Amino acid sequence: MRLPAELLDAIQQETDKVDRRKLVQAAAQLTARYKAADFSTSPIATEAHRAAYLAVRLPATYASLRRVFAEINLLAPQARIASMLDLGAGPGTALFAAAQVFPFLQEATLVEADAEWIALGKRLAAQPQLPDVLKVQWLKQDLRSGLSCEKHDMVVISYTLGELPQAAADAVLNKAWKCAGKFLVVIEPGTRRGFAAVNAARSSLIANAAHIFAPCPHTSTCPMATAGDWCHFSQRVERTSQHRQLKGGDLGYEDEKFSYVVAAKIAVAPGGSRIVRHPGKHGGHVKLALCTTEGKIENRTVTRSSKEAYKRARKAEWGDTWIE
């Protein structure tokens, strides 16, 4: 997966404004802060930090968002998403991903506390990459100070809940669920900490009678959490040359690990078990680790003798649904 060309160009225009040395230093600082999960203060403090974020973090968050949005389209193709509310929008990453996935999207409301992010997001969106029919509204508001919002088909909280104090995160989640007309999407980094935030959100949503749409095929206690493990997935994203230079990497891609949950308010058909590990593809058989509809982790071996199931297993990837 790679960013749309227009968005790449817009990002390049922003990073070109910053001295190269400052950009490299800011990228290193951001990487260190995110790895340490240090959100005692905002990791984004300067123009260089914002530019570095666009270059090294936005592509990864875009990739995970687009992957989850595509999952909604795959499992509920009849659910037309016409409006989206993004809480903690940053530079508008979710907007750009949603515009690529949902052809009927006509309205997007982006809530962000940082005026500089809003200004930068508007500059990025000014490039010819969004549909003419899409109306975008930015609201400057701190999620921790309370939130008022109208119903939107889809509400998104990405890479945000885990950075808030627990009481504030609970309040944001509860309000987001009230504002969701069809779906609520929560995404966090695919770390133990990120998964803990997602799992807490999942439990709260279930308590509020939400239907867990993805990735979980059940509403029982998460079996991976019970086992001391954490549920996460991976999306490969193409790196630009600038991205490689700032991250000090040689590979032309990176794998973004993320945890997520999608809750639904509309009737949707169950998607089947979920593949929660890389499938082990061997000669004549494929080993699958599945989170089943019964709320258990089960290991399955699909052999060549199963024919149709074996063909599907050979094509299956980590994070896919699995129908018996």
N, C-alpha and C positions, 0 to 999 in steps of 0.2 A: 504494500500500500504506500502511496505517496500523496503529498499535498497537491491540490489543483495548481496548475501553472500560474494562474493569476494571483493566488495567495502566496506562492513562493516569491513571485516578483514583488509583491507588496511588503513581504517580510524583508527581502533584500534591501529595499529602499529604506526601511527603518534601521536596519543594522549598519548600513553605509553611513549613517549620521554619527556613529559612535567611533571614537578612536580605537584602532585595532587592539592596542595593548589593554585598554580599559575593558574592552569586550571580552578578551580572553580571561582577564582577572575576574570579571563579573560572572562568567560562565563557571569558573572553578568554585566561586563562592556559593553560587546557586546549587551546584551539584553536592557540595559538602553539606549545605543546610538541609536539602531534601533527603539525603542519605541518613542524616542524623535525626530526621523528623523533628527538627527544631522550629517550632512555630510560635515561640514565646513572643517574638516580634515578627513582622512581615519580612520574608526573605527578599521582597522586591522593594528596594529603597531608592534606586537611582534610575536615570535614563539608561545607563549601561546594563543594569539588571533587567530592565524590561526588554531591551534589545536581545540580551543573552537568552532570556526566557523564550522569546519568539523563535530563536534559532535552534535551541537544544531541548526545550520542553514542549512547546506547542505541537510539533509534529507527533510526538508520542501520545499526548492527550487527545489530539485529533484522531489518531488511529484507533485508540480504545473506544472513543465515543462513536466513531463511525461503525466500528464492529458491533457494538451493542445496538445501535439504531438499525443496522441491517438485520440483526436478530429479531427485532420487533417486526420488521417488514416480512421476514421469512415465516414467522410463526403466526402472525396475524395480518395477512395481506389485505384483509377486508377493512382494517381499522385505518381509515384515512386520517393522517395527522395534519390538521390545518393550522394549529396554533401551538406555540411552544413558549414556556416560561423557564428561563435559566437563572438559577439562584447562585450568585457568586460567579458571575460570567467571565471575569478576567478580561482578556482582549476579544472575547466572542468566539472562542474555539468551538463550542457546541453549535453555534449558529452556522458556522461554515460546514461542519460535518452534517448537520441536519439538512441543509440545503442540497447536499449531494445525494441524500437518501430518500427524502420524503417529497415526492413531486407535487403534492397538494398543499404544501406548507405556504401559508399566506400571511401569517402574523407571528412575530417573535418579540417577546418582551425580555430584556436582559437587565438583571439587577446586579449592580456592582457598587461597592463603597468607594473605590479609588477613582477620582476624577481623571487622573492621568491614563489609567487603563481604558476608561470610557473614550477619551479623546483618541487614543491609539487604536482602539477597536473600530471606531468610526472611520479612521483613515484606512484601515485594512479593508473594511466593508465597502469603501468608496470605489475599489477596483471593480471591473465588470465581471463579477463572479457570482452575484446573487440574482435570482429571478426578479424581473421588473415588478411582478405582482406581490412580492414579499415586502410587507411593511414591518420595519424594525423600530422598536422603541427602547431607548436606554433609560434606566432609572437609577439615580445615585442614591443608594440606601445601604446602610450597614445591617447585615442580617441579624446581628446581635441586639439590635435596638428594636426589634419587633418588625412585623411584615404584614402588609395588606396587599392582597392580590385578587384578581378575577380568575375565573375558571379558564384553564387552557387544556387543550387535548393532552399535551405531554408536559410534565414538569421535570426539569433536570437539575440534579445537585451533583456536580462532578468535582472531585478533588477538593472538597470544601468541608464536609462534616468532620473529617479527621483533624482539621486545623482549628476547630471550635471547641471551647469548653463543653463538657457533656450536657449541662443544662441548656446551653444555647443550641447545641446540635439537636437535642430533643425537641425544642420549641420550633426550630426551623423545619424539622422533619414533619411534625404534626401539622404545621401550617401548609407545607407543601402538599401533603396528602389531601387536605381540604380543597386545595386549588387545582388538583389534578382531575381532569375530566375523564381521561382514559388510562393514562399511564404515568407512573412516577419512576424515574430512573435515578439510581444512586450508584456512583462509581468512585472508587478510591484506589490508591496504589496497591499492587498485588503483594503486599507485605503482611506480616502478622498484624501489625498495627492497623493497616488499611482494611484488612479483612475483619478485624474486630469491630471497626466502625460500621462496616456493611452488615455484619451479622447482628449487631445491636439494632440497626435500622430495620432489618428483616423481622426480627422478633417483635419490635414495636408495631410494625405494619400488620403483622399477623394478628396481634392483639386488637388491632383496629379493624379486623374482618377483611383485610386486603387479600386478594388472590395473588399469590406469588407466581408470576408469569415466567420469569427466567432469572438465573439459569436453573433454579431449583425445580425439580419435578414433583415436589411435595411441600407440605407446610409443617412437617415434623421438625424437631430440633436438628440442627445441622450435624450430620454424623461425622464430618471432618473436624468440626470444632470439638465435639465430644471426644474424639481420638487425639486431641492436642495438635491437630494439623490445621492448615488453613486453605480455603478454597480460592483459587485464583486461576487466571487464564493468561494467554500471551498473544500479542499481535505484532507481527513484524512490520516495521516501517522503514522505508528507504531514507537513507541519509544523503543530504547534499554534501558537496565538498566542504562548505563552510561548517556544517554540522560535524563532520569528521575532524576537522582541524580544531574546533573548539572543545570537542570531547576527547581529543588525543587518541582517536581510534583509527584503525586501518580498514575495518569492514565497511562495506557500502550499505549496511543496514544495522538496526538494533531491534531488540525484542522488548516491547513494553509489556510488563506484567501488571495486571489489574484485577481487582475484585469488583463485583457488581451485583446488584439486584434490581429487577424490574417488577413493580407491583401494578396490577391492573384493576380497573373498576368496571370493565366490560367483560362479557362472556367470551372466553377464548378456549380453544380446544387444548388439552394437555399435549405437551411436546415430546413426551417419552423420557427415558433415562438420559443422563448427561455424562459425557465422557470427561472425566476430571483429571486425566493424566495423558501425556503423550502416548498414543497407541504403540504397543510393541509389535512391529511388523517383521515377521520372520518367514522363512521359507515354509509355505504350507499352512501357516496359521498366524492369527493376529490376537494379541492379548489386549483386552480393554478393561480399564478401571472405570466403573460406572457408579454414579449416584442414582439410585433407582427410585421409582415412584413410591416404594414402600419406606423410603427414608433411610436406606442402608447403602453402604459402600460395598460393591460386589465386584469381583474379578471374573471376567468371562474370557474364554478362549474360543475363538471362531475359526474353525478349520476349513480347509479347502472343500471337504465333503459337504459343507453347508451351502455351497454354490452361491445363491443370490446374497445371503448374509455375508459370505466371505468377500464377494465383490464390493459390497458396501463398506465392509471393515477395512479393506485395502485403501479405500479412498477417505476413510474417516480421519478427522483431525481432533486434537485436543480442543474441547469446548463445544463440539458438535453434539446434537441430540442423537439418541440411538433408539430406534424402534425395534422391538423384538420381532 
